[in-house]
Amino acid sequence: MPCPGRGTDAYSRPLPAGEKPHKCQVCGKAFSQSSNLVRHQRLHTGEKPYACSQCGKAFIWSSVLIEHQRIHTGERPFPCTQCGQAFARSSTLKRHQQIHSGEKGFLCAECGRAFRIASELAQHIRMHNGERPYQCEDCGQAFTRSNHLQRH
């Protein structure tokens, strides 16, 4: 008999595709598995059951703890097949590989300029709309990027 927590009820009837019977009472987000709802609810409760044995920093999810522990161990299990540079996170490797492929998946709707990562596009858009969210507390001068404020 399949596990009831894996998309079936206690009678082993599979859930219809797309059915999400487990709903968060705080925000309304729904899940197909109760275990995913339990993990999600930690966002609302602030519960952080996974603590680093090295420094004590705690995390909502075990996967984030595993990534964090690589800071202490120096482990970099995600090597680039092109150049050999290794990374602690698969997402960082994926972003790095865009350097080799030339992929730029984030396009500015205003001018068509392409960017490798979303944050670069967000910074670029500030140029078009005039937004300057980083302001010097001393003189009031505002900047589009935080590092420009720091340099100032």
GIMO-V599709 format. One record per run of one state. SS is the DSSP state (helix for helix, strand for strand, loop for the rest). FROM is the first residue (numbers start at 1). LEN is the number of residues. If there is no record, write none. Layout:
{{SS & FROM & LEN} {SS & FROM & LEN}}
//
This chain:
{{loop & 1 & 7} {strand & 8 & 1} {loop & 9 & 5} {strand & 14 & 1} {loop & 15 & 7} {strand & 22 & 2} {loop & 24 & 6} {strand & 30 & 2} {loop & 32 & 2} {helix & 34 & 12} {loop & 46 & 4} {strand & 50 & 2} {loop & 52 & 6} {strand & 58 & 2} {loop & 60 & 2} {helix & 62 & 12} {loop & 74 & 4} {strand & 78 & 2} {loop & 80 & 6} {strand & 86 & 2} {loop & 88 & 2} {helix & 90 & 12} {loop & 102 & 4} {strand & 106 & 2} {loop & 108 & 6} {strand & 114 & 2} {loop & 116 & 2} {helix & 118 & 12} {loop & 130 & 4} {strand & 134 & 2} {loop & 136 & 6} {strand & 142 & 2} {loop & 144 & 2} {helix & 146 & 6} {loop & 152 & 1}}
//
